[in-house]
């Protein structure tokens, strides 16, 4: 690999990883997950079914899949740093435009386009974080965890920003639109702050594989089949929880303050997860990390479906937040452990594609299940489905072997 002499290397790895993590904050923490906070007021105002409400995130996932499919082609023509900034600007634009429509079709279109842009950000940022880790392999798990943990920052910002904006705009027609505009402003600020790591990393050559590191190996789907299938199960299961858990808490009578605490602590746990699971990601070259994290996530997902106890529900959010982005990081670590650096972009894109495919299924299926029963019962049944998908994914990932 293309490593620098540690005695002369002055690269601020941790600061660069933290700055890059704003890409994860924009692409997932805000563009994807803030919608869970906006779903209840939008559904009430616009008269949506849960199926249509879930379809908003399904369309976002379709866009994410389109972006993931396009990324390898785009990376042959543009640098990862250019895609990072361009994708973040696009995500900010489409988030803001969502505040100007009330009809379902343009809102679905905006969610789709935001998904395309967020895929570019997330994949490009993940690749840059992996390249940072290649220069400090002893801290690869930490640097990847810091990047993916940036999603938690986006969740915390959303949890703290959206409720006050909704309250302030309560007397305005379609007051939820103001929350979209506020979140778009946050995304633009994050994009401006990412200019520094983009500028620094643009000067760093991509690492190259040595012949001793298996440089002839290429990514093949069959080599990673069980991990890819397990990751698809994760995509189906986790997004159902993240889309509908706030709606369930509201149906069960949780106060606005309780929901803010729940969602903010979930986000804080995402940030902390970079340290919690770094060792696990560094140790396992097979599907063990993906399987264990998926199984634990299923336990967290089912808790709000079987109890209304606030301490247990908050514990569910803490565990879920402390695990779910590390599942994403585990697939990047799996690629890094088993493929030469020249194949990382292809490998990360493949996992992102099955991730997106799972997310296409999850929200609409859970919404359809929720519409089958009245009130909170349907949402509880939807979360049971989410937990089952996560456990099924764990069982598949257990069969993944190291190459």
LINGI-V516161 format. One record per residue. N is the residue number from 1. RES is the residue in one letter. PHI is phi in degrees with one decimal (none if undefined). PSI is psi in whole degrees, 0 to 359 (* if undefined). Layout:
BEGIN
N_RES_PHI_PSI + N_RES_PHI_PSI
END
This chain:
BEGIN
1_X_none_166 + 2_X_-90.6_78 + 3_X_-98.7_152 + 4_X_-97.9_155 + 5_X_-66.2_120 + 6_X_-61.7_340 + 7_X_-78.8_340 + 8_X_-115.2_350 + 9_X_-74.2_117 + 10_X_-109.2_16 + 11_X_-65.1_127 + 12_X_-82.2_78 + 13_X_-57.4_313 + 14_X_-66.0_318 + 15_X_-66.1_323 + 16_X_-66.3_318 + 17_X_-64.3_320 + 18_X_-65.2_319 + 19_X_-67.1_320 + 20_X_-61.9_329 + 21_X_-61.5_343 + 22_X_-64.2_334 + 23_X_-64.6_317 + 24_X_-66.9_325 + 25_X_-61.4_317 + 26_X_-71.3_310 + 27_X_-71.7_323 + 28_X_-114.3_307 + 29_X_-55.9_322 + 30_X_-107.5_302 + 31_X_-59.0_322 + 32_X_-92.3_305 + 33_X_-87.8_338 + 34_X_-61.9_337 + 35_X_-60.0_330 + 36_X_-58.4_327 + 37_X_-75.9_331 + 38_X_-90.8_344 + 39_X_-57.6_310 + 40_X_-60.0_310 + 41_X_-66.6_325 + 42_X_-67.1_318 + 43_X_-63.6_317 + 44_X_-66.5_318 + 45_X_-70.3_320 + 46_X_-101.6_359 + 47_X_70.1_36 + 48_X_-79.2_153 + 49_X_-80.1_166 + 50_X_-66.4_330 + 51_X_-62.4_315 + 52_X_-66.8_320 + 53_X_-60.7_319 + 54_X_-68.7_328 + 55_X_-62.3_333 + 56_X_-59.5_318 + 57_X_-79.8_335 + 58_X_-63.5_316 + 59_X_-64.7_324 + 60_X_-61.3_320 + 61_X_-70.7_325 + 62_X_-61.2_315 + 63_X_-61.0_320 + 64_X_-61.4_319 + 65_X_-64.2_317 + 66_X_-59.5_315 + 67_X_-63.1_320 + 68_X_-65.5_320 + 69_X_-66.8_325 + 70_X_-80.4_339 + 71_X_-60.3_314 + 72_X_-57.9_319 + 73_X_-63.3_316 + 74_X_-66.5_325 + 75_X_-71.5_343 + 76_X_-78.9_347 + 77_X_-115.8_335 + 78_X_-132.5_157 + 79_X_-76.6_155 + 80_X_-58.3_325 + 81_X_-66.9_322 + 82_X_-65.9_319 + 83_X_-67.0_324 + 84_X_-58.7_309 + 85_X_-71.8_317 + 86_X_-63.4_318 + 87_X_-64.4_321 + 88_X_-67.7_321 + 89_X_-62.8_318 + 90_X_-63.5_316 + 91_X_-60.7_319 + 92_X_-61.9_316 + 93_X_-62.1_312 + 94_X_-71.7_329 + 95_X_-61.7_314 + 96_X_-63.4_320 + 97_X_-65.2_334 + 98_X_-62.3_340 + 99_X_-81.4_356 + 100_X_-103.5_3 + 101_X_-128.4_152 + 102_X_-123.0_339 + 103_X_-72.2_148 + 104_X_-65.0_319 + 105_X_-61.0_308 + 106_X_-66.0_329 + 107_X_-67.8_319 + 108_X_-61.2_320 + 109_X_-64.2_317 + 110_X_-64.5_321 + 111_X_-65.4_321 + 112_X_-63.1_312 + 113_X_-65.9_322 + 114_X_-63.3_326 + 115_X_-65.9_319 + 116_X_-58.8_310 + 117_X_-64.0_319 + 118_X_-68.6_330 + 119_X_-63.8_318 + 120_X_-59.9_316 + 121_X_-63.8_311 + 122_X_-67.2_316 + 123_X_-69.6_315 + 124_X_-62.0_316 + 125_X_-64.5_319 + 126_X_-63.1_321 + 127_X_-64.9_317 + 128_X_-64.7_322 + 129_X_-65.0_320 + 130_X_-63.8_322 + 131_X_-66.1_323 + 132_X_-60.2_315 + 133_X_-64.3_330 + 134_X_-63.8_333 + 135_X_-86.2_344 + 136_X_-135.7_71 + 137_X_-59.6_334 + 138_X_-70.0_344 + 139_X_-119.8_21 + 140_X_-57.1_312 + 141_X_-59.9_319 + 142_X_-65.8_314 + 143_X_-65.0_319 + 144_X_-65.7_319 + 145_X_-63.3_321 + 146_X_-62.1_318 + 147_X_-62.5_305 + 148_X_-66.3_329 + 149_X_-65.0_344 + 150_X_-59.1_336 + 151_X_-56.1_322 + 152_X_-62.9_324 + 153_X_-60.9_317 + 154_X_-62.9_323 + 155_X_-66.5_316 + 156_X_-62.6_314 + 157_X_-59.3_317 + 158_X_-63.2_315 + 159_X_-61.6_323 + 160_X_-85.2_334 + 161_X_-93.1_320 + 162_X_-66.7_312 + 163_X_-58.8_316 + 164_X_-63.2_323 + 165_X_-66.0_317 + 166_X_-62.6_320 + 167_X_-66.5_318 + 168_X_-66.8_329 + 169_X_-99.6_14 + 170_X_-59.5_329 + 171_X_-88.6_356 + 172_X_-87.3_147 + 173_X_-60.3_132 + 174_X_52.4_56 + 175_X_-59.7_337 + 176_X_-61.4_337 + 177_X_-59.7_325 + 178_X_-63.9_329 + 179_X_-68.4_320 + 180_X_-59.7_317 + 181_X_-67.3_321 + 182_X_-63.6_318 + 183_X_-66.7_324 + 184_X_-62.4_321 + 185_X_-63.0_319 + 186_X_-62.6_319 + 187_X_-63.2_321 + 188_X_-64.5_319 + 189_X_-62.1_316 + 190_X_-62.1_322 + 191_X_-61.4_316 + 192_X_-61.7_321 + 193_X_-71.0_335 + 194_X_-77.8_352 + 195_X_-61.2_326 + 196_X_-65.7_305 + 197_X_-62.9_328 + 198_X_-63.1_319 + 199_X_-68.0_318 + 200_X_-67.1_313 + 201_X_-72.7_338 + 202_X_-64.2_337 + 203_X_-87.2_353 + 204_X_-94.8_126 + 205_X_-69.0_148 + 206_X_-66.3_142 + 207_X_-65.8_150 + 208_X_-118.4_154 + 209_X_-82.2_141 + 210_X_-90.3_158 + 211_X_-64.0_332 + 212_X_-74.1_343 + 213_X_-97.9_21 + 214_X_75.1_39 + 215_X_-62.9_340 + 216_X_-79.7_346 + 217_X_-70.5_138 + 218_X_-121.5_160 + 219_X_-72.2_128 + 220_X_-130.0_133 + 221_X_-57.9_320 + 222_X_-65.0_333 + 223_X_-68.6_333 + 224_X_-115.8_21 + 225_X_-56.5_312 + 226_X_-68.5_322 + 227_X_-65.7_318 + 228_X_-62.3_316 + 229_X_-65.4_319 + 230_X_-64.1_325 + 231_X_-71.4_327 + 232_X_-62.9_320 + 233_X_-61.1_321 + 234_X_-60.1_315 + 235_X_-59.0_318 + 236_X_-64.0_314 + 237_X_-79.0_316 + 238_X_-69.4_324 + 239_X_-70.3_332 + 240_X_-62.3_318 + 241_X_-64.0_310 + 242_X_-67.5_333 + 243_X_-79.7_320 + 244_X_-115.3_354 + 245_X_-64.9_324 + 246_X_-65.9_319 + 247_X_-61.6_321 + 248_X_-64.7_315 + 249_X_-60.8_320 + 250_X_-64.7_318 + 251_X_-63.4_328 + 252_X_-85.4_2 + 253_X_94.7_12 + 254_X_-66.7_143 + 255_X_-76.5_165 + 256_X_-60.9_322 + 257_X_-65.2_318 + 258_X_-61.5_319 + 259_X_-66.4_320 + 260_X_-62.2_315 + 261_X_-62.0_313 + 262_X_-56.9_310 + 263_X_-73.8_324 + 264_X_-66.3_318 + 265_X_-66.7_325 + 266_X_-58.4_315 + 267_X_-65.0_319 + 268_X_-61.5_321 + 269_X_-64.8_325 + 270_X_-61.5_315 + 271_X_-61.5_317 + 272_X_-68.9_338 + 273_X_-63.4_339 + 274_X_-62.5_329 + 275_X_-88.7_329 + 276_X_-65.1_317 + 277_X_-108.5_5 + 278_X_-57.3_317 + 279_X_-64.5_319 + 280_X_-60.7_317 + 281_X_-67.3_326 + 282_X_-74.9_330 + 283_X_-78.7_320 + 284_X_-100.5_124 + 285_X_-93.1_352 + 286_X_-106.6_203 + 287_X_-89.5_11 + 288_X_-60.5_315 + 289_X_-62.8_314 + 290_X_-60.5_317 + 291_X_-66.1_313 + 292_X_-64.1_317 + 293_X_-68.2_321 + 294_X_-60.9_315 + 295_X_-62.9_316 + 296_X_-64.2_323 + 297_X_-64.1_321 + 298_X_-60.7_320 + 299_X_-61.6_317 + 300_X_-66.2_323 + 301_X_-68.1_330 + 302_X_-83.5_344 + 303_X_-58.3_310 + 304_X_-64.2_344 + 305_X_-81.1_343 + 306_X_-119.5_356 + 307_X_-152.0_151 + 308_X_-107.4_7 + 309_X_-61.9_121 + 310_X_-60.3_316 + 311_X_-59.7_320 + 312_X_-70.2_322 + 313_X_-65.0_317 + 314_X_-63.9_321 + 315_X_-61.7_321 + 316_X_-58.6_314 + 317_X_-64.1_320 + 318_X_-64.5_314 + 319_X_-66.2_316 + 320_X_-59.9_312 + 321_X_-64.1_326 + 322_X_-76.4_353 + 323_X_-119.2_317 + 324_X_-66.0_325 + 325_X_-76.8_339 + 326_X_-73.1_338 + 327_X_-63.2_317 + 328_X_-61.9_313 + 329_X_-61.8_329 + 330_X_-65.1_328 + 331_X_-74.0_323 + 332_X_-64.0_319 + 333_X_-63.9_321 + 334_X_-61.0_316 + 335_X_-62.2_314 + 336_X_-63.4_322 + 337_X_-68.3_329 + 338_X_-113.2_355 + 339_X_-131.9_153 + 340_X_-70.7_157 + 341_X_-54.8_327 + 342_X_-63.8_341 + 343_X_-101.7_0 + 344_X_-62.2_316 + 345_X_-60.1_318 + 346_X_-65.2_317 + 347_X_-65.1_314 + 348_X_-62.4_320 + 349_X_-64.0_320 + 350_X_-62.1_315 + 351_X_-66.4_324 + 352_X_-65.0_325 + 353_X_-64.8_313 + 354_X_-70.5_329 + 355_X_-58.3_312 + 356_X_-65.3_321 + 357_X_-61.8_318 + 358_X_-63.5_320 + 359_X_-67.7_335 + 360_X_-65.7_320 + 361_X_-75.1_314 + 362_X_-53.9_302 + 363_X_-63.1_319 + 364_X_-69.7_320 + 365_X_-64.8_315 + 366_X_-64.4_320 + 367_X_-62.6_319 + 368_X_-64.0_318 + 369_X_-62.3_318 + 370_X_-64.2_325 + 371_X_-71.1_344 + 372_X_-75.8_342 + 373_X_-132.7_157 + 374_X_-82.6_149 + 375_X_60.7_218 + 376_X_-71.6_337 + 377_X_-59.4_316 + 378_X_-63.6_321 + 379_X_-67.4_323 + 380_X_-62.4_317 + 381_X_-63.0_324 + 382_X_-63.3_321 + 383_X_-71.3_330 + 384_X_-63.0_318 + 385_X_-60.4_317 + 386_X_-60.2_315 + 387_X_-62.8_319 + 388_X_-63.5_320 + 389_X_-62.9_321 + 390_X_-66.2_318 + 391_X_-68.1_323 + 392_X_-63.0_318 + 393_X_-61.2_322 + 394_X_-63.0_317 + 395_X_-62.8_321 + 396_X_-68.1_316 + 397_X_-63.1_331 + 398_X_-59.6_337 + 399_X_-88.1_356 + 400_X_-74.1_127 + 401_X_-103.6_156 + 402_X_-70.3_148 + 403_X_-79.2_*
END
